[in-house]
Amino acid sequence: MPGCDGYRGAAAHMMQADRRARERKPIKQPELYKLVIERIKNGWTPEQISNRMIHQGTPLRVCQETIYR
């Protein structure tokens, strides 16, 4: 837009929301996504899933808040 310089909050918010949607961990890690979905279908809670990953020392982990999202 000619003559419009400076910060555009609405445009910045839309760009950030798009970037966040593309960078979610389960989407970037398909094997992690499959594991979480499988365990949820088997009746595991997000707390159980994340704590089991920590206990087993798996290289790919996800926190319970991410699972809830």
N, C-alpha and C positions, 0 to 999 in steps of 0.2 A: 504494500500500500504506500503510495507516494506521500511523503510528508508525515508519516506516522513512525516516529522513532521511539525507542524505549521498550520497557517491559510490558508484555501482554500476558496477564495472569491466566486468562482463560485458555490461551493457546499453550502456555507452559504446563498447565494442569492436564490438558488432553494428551500432550506428548509424554508426560510422566506416567499417566494411567496406561497408555499403550505400551510403554517400556516395561512397566511393572508386570503387565499381563504376559508379556513375552518371556520374562526372566524368572518365572516361578520355578522353583526347584523340581517338583515332580514332572513338570513338562520337559525340563532340560535333561532329566534322568529317567528314561522310560522304564528301566528295570526297577527303579525305586518306586515309580508310580504303580507298576503292576503288583509289586509286593504289598504296598499299602492297600490297594483296592482288594486284593485277595484276602488279606487279613480282616478288613472291614466286613467283607461278605461272610467271613467265618465267625463274626460276632465279637471281634476284638475292639476295644476302645482305643481312641487315639493315644491315651496315656500308656496303655499296654504296649502298643506298637512302638512308640518312641523309646520307652524304657527298655524294651527287649533289645532294640538296636544298640543302645548304650551298653547294656549288660554283655551282649555278644561281641562287642568291639567291631562292629561292621564299619567298613570305610565310608559307606553311604548312609547318612542319617538324616532324619527329618524330625523337627520338634512337633509337639502336639498341637500348637497353635496353627502351624502350617497345614496339618492334616484337617483341622476344623475348617479352614478356609476352603 
